[in-house]
Amino acid sequence: MSGAPARPEPGPPRAPRRRRRPAEELPARTGATKHPGFWKMLTVAVCMALLSCLQAQELQGHVTIILLGATGDLAKKYLWQGLFNLYLDESVKGYRFSFNGGALTPTKQGQEHVAKVLESLSCPKDVAPDRCAELKDQFQRLSQYRCVKTSEDYLALSKDIEAQVQHSGVREIGRIFYFSVPPFAYVDIARNINSSCRPGQDTWLRVVLEKPFGHDLLSAQQLATQLGSFFREEEMYRVDHYLGKQVVAQILPFRDQNHRALDGLWNRHHVERVEIVMKETVDVAGRISFYDRYGVIRDILQNHLTEVLTLVAMELPHNISSVESVLQRKLQAFQALRGLQKGSAVLGQYQAYSEQVHRELQKPDSFRSLTPTFAGVLVHMDNLRWEGVPFILMSGKALDERVSYIRVLFKNRAYCSQNEKHWLEGQSHCLPQQIIFNIGYGELGSPAVLVSRTLFRPSLPAESWKEVASRPGLRLFGRPMSDFYAYSPVREQDAYTVLISRIFHHQKDSFVTTQNLLASWAFWSPLLESLANEVPRLYPGGAENGQLLDFEFRDTQLSFSQQPLEQLVPGPGSTPKPSDFQALGAKYRDSPLISAWPEELVAKLASDIEATAVRAVQRSGKFHLALSGGSSPVALFQELATGHYGFPWAHTHLWLADERCVPLWDPESNFQGLQAHLLQHIRVPYYNIHPMPVHLHQRLCAEEDQGTQIYAEEISALVANSSFDLVLLGMGTDGHTASLFPQSPSGLDGEQLVVLTKSPSRPHNRMSFSLPLINRARRVAVLVMGRMKREITTLVSRVGHDPQKWPISGVQPSSGQLVWYMDYEAFLG
């Protein structure tokens, strides 16, 4: 640039000119002056020390941790060790701590107990013994115990915390209360904390809660409401220790890091099934007072295994580091779970359990506990990714091995022309393809992630996971370990150490939110209610169980593979099985009657419907079937969906004979029941499905919307002479059929094909076929099941044609046939 002085070329540095000091200013000669490098090293050391101090000063703050239930078993086994590990990891970063144990145990006795626990703490393997002893001593000096029972005790605790913070000389930045106490104590403790021990506004509060979080949906809602009156959602950390296990914590990162390989595989087209299993060899002796109120489903499946299921099944968020996104995706997975039925589960109880109940609960010999210690449950997801894929959840006590794992088994479409002995080890495409997350124990004995070599080589973080060599002779699910790429943690950590660290660092995606908790209970509570009186299968325990607990599934139903030994050969006086009877043919109201046990009756009706469908398609090319709602047809729908593969569904039109005036997606909708139990399992063309138009213009069954006329016109346009090939009806305990009710004039006569009616029970507004339309049908089948129908069955058998009082008595096809299908309980009582 013009006018700018030219920059000289850099040359060797020149020594600065120094003013010469008088002789009296010169220092005495020392050894240090002979070694100018000494001063340079000292300067660097001082600077580094100052820098470290500044960094520590920037990070440090005081964190107070209060462990309630400090003398309990969980605290002894895991929590004090987890707090010590937190201290080791975070104190070097400049954080100051104080640890306060509290319980109902008297102070002196509790102090002695806690002192013994603290003495037994261990350091990581890479810490020298002398250094470990020093660290333990520091931790012990920072820890104390007190008895906390009353509100005055919590006030005293609060004052002590303030004194500890003041003594540390730094500001308190956070306070953690860990509730290692029974849930019935939560509310009183929460009230005391909220009134006496809340930190100041600039200090965060974290409250840690241990399961169980309720006994069912109602109790969980009540507890959540009570705790929500004292703490904000972001302050509460509900612990499910399974989420702290290293392999479980790796599921989402594994799916994310290997998404290129998994994107095309992690779906219903490629996954055959998913197994989520926790087996234990121990029984529950000594824990009966807790266990008998909860059982294996509440203790293990509702929390641990369901949380794991959501991690496997949820849609991956774009950023798995986003806590909000992960929790939202988990909630969506909960909402996609299909409702469970009684037949979705099998239950067992080890034989010694009954004796343990009598002894520990002091029950009489006649008392028989129905609490299950073993359960297998079949779960399905109602979404595009997982539709039709069975998720098998299984857990039990007194089983043959201790192991926990998730196994994703993929469909194998390969065919190998050579004999298996010629297959290349670990390379043949005919080998089973699977991903196994071994949570712990089992043959492997440690946490591990395994992927079949015929799938892909997985990517895991090298700093925390290492590839492990195959162990000769070790077989997993029938295959040698050499068939898998196998990885295990570089450094194993117990779940509570992981979770306590995440509490400290505010990583809430490793904990159970209120929304997810209630969603889980909403999913499990109906099944638990339906199984309340179910007698579990007895099993001896351990290896002697043999195949007694093996089970198999078909569609949504689970059943044990083997009958109990005492039932294999019926003896004198044994209870007859339904298959021992034939369907009885007789007359009822001058029409054919078929009566049998429920299972045989449903099978007979399904076969008759299929035969009618085949004849109709042969005659006219289509089959028009009208179905009524209610609970009776559910078993029939399931039978048609799973046992009749020759049914001409592609030529079948499905209509509803009646509908409740609710949106079609409402659980009370007849169409929703049809969808859940039949439509989603068969292949009927979309345009062959004809739901009743009860929901038009954002209104339900409004007369001005003319929904009845619209449906009648659709019937007239598609069904020749408006004469259905088959109409399936039921009979209510008041004699109603479809949605035609006693004392209701609508639909009993006249020209209208479809009418609006009023039901005495909710929802009151209904839409229904009229009697004239029903009586145009070629065939009408009336299905009547259950002991509660015995009285109306007897009554209707004696009345004449009186549809005003008994609408079912007006069902008399003008040119078709009426057939009654009744089970023995409805017919004979």
C-alpha angles and dihedrals in degrees: 000000000000114000093020116115115248113259110237118235112260113260135178112304116263123224111251117250110253130201110243111239124220116260093256090059094055115103121239113266112261137171089260094062089057089058110050088175088069092066091047091052091046091051092051091048092051092048092049091049091050091048091050090049091051092049092048091047089052093051104033127101136141120268120191118205122193117191111199113198088032094161095049129110096256091051091049095048102039121351103065089046090049091051091049090052089050089052091051092050101042107031090070088059092061101267119139120212143193122189121206121188119199135179143137090268111111112264101250094044091045092049091054092048094049092046090057091048092050091049090056095054117123134214128220114279093252093060115096116238094245092050090046091053089051093050093047090051090052091049093048091052089053093049129079139165133222136171111250118191110125137047087253089059090055091049089052090048090053092053091049091051090052090050092050092051092048091049092052090059095222134095119268107243100175147009127204124196112192112199104207089163136101114283093244087070095051099089097050092046091047091052092051093047092048093049101037114013108040111128123232124282095267093052122081122229125211122185117195119205128194124211147287093080097186135321097252139349095287095049091044090052091049093049092046091051092048094049090043089061090063105031136036118239092250090056095057124084114185108198123222099173091205088072088062095054109110097234093047090048088052097056097088096040089048092052091046098046092046097039093122090062096035102043092083096038107042097085147075093277093064109019114085096187145328122230121199110185140175115178125179132189095203124085127219100257108150092024099066095114088063100031098051090061094049115025128192098301095055093037099049117359101048092055120012100035095037091052089051090048092056091051090053097042105035122104111256113248117228089250116031089190090068106096093197093051094049093049091047092052091049090052090051089053090053090051091052094057111115114234116264125236131202089260091056092080143053121202136203139178126199112242098240091056094084092055091048090052092051091049102042098035095034092233122167119259090252092061114106117192115212093196109133120228092183130044138171116191130186114216130186132191121222100216137096095258098054106021109145096005112127117226108199116202116189135169137155149157126240093026129148098266144012111242141130124197149144114224122191108193116196128211113257116213096171124113119200117204095201127077115267092250088066095052115115110249111259093352109075113107089218091069117102111272115216147145116220125194102195103200093187151315121012122105091325092052094205142056114286145157115220129187125185110251089229090063109050142297105265127225118227129168106277094210093062106022130052132192112247127211122245116266112224113239095017113125128188119197090343096310129102116252088244088075089070142065100229130196132179134183117279088222121021117223129186117244096247093054088054094047096045089053090050092049089053091049094044095242098158098173088081091063138068115259123210091250094052092044093055092043089055093049091046087056097047104034098075091052092047090051092050091050096046093106098031114124109228121225113257118234129183097228135242123024090342090074088082109169094333093109097040111121138184134204137218118185104313097341129097125194137167112263093221129047116232110272093245090061099047093085112030111222132202111307094012117155111265116244121228090248089062089071133069124218109266120228118211143127130276120181087349092301130105114279126200115192129181143130111299097259094049092041093055091046091051093048092047091051091048092050091050091049090049090049093051092050092048093051091048089050103042108001094250142062122216112203123181117197130197124216133237134086100291097074094051094088089046092052090051092049092051092047097050109025109038111067093158093061110124094233093155089065097039125106114203120208134175119238091199141001140191116240096250131107112284091245093054113112089234092057115111088217090055089054090049090049094049098046104031121003098057091053100050137053111246118155109256092236090056092065114090115187118186112262097239094139112060130151090000090299132108120234095331109172092221090060088063094217092158092054092047092053092044091052091049090051092048091049097049108025115067109242086349085276111144119211089226135001117195115206138172133208123234125215088256093051096258122142130195098346095316107122134192116269090017113116096198116111100000095110141347133073101296114113097193126029143181113241141180123239123204088224131057130309086041100188116079142168118218148171110258122237091250090057093046091050092055090066122113090224134012122194120193115199116200120177139168140043091267088068094057095093097049090044090057092044096049091048088065103042126086128218103321110137092165089068100023112023091188088065089065092063102107113138109222096218103359136074130266117208125184120213112193131167119226094258093056094042103037104016 
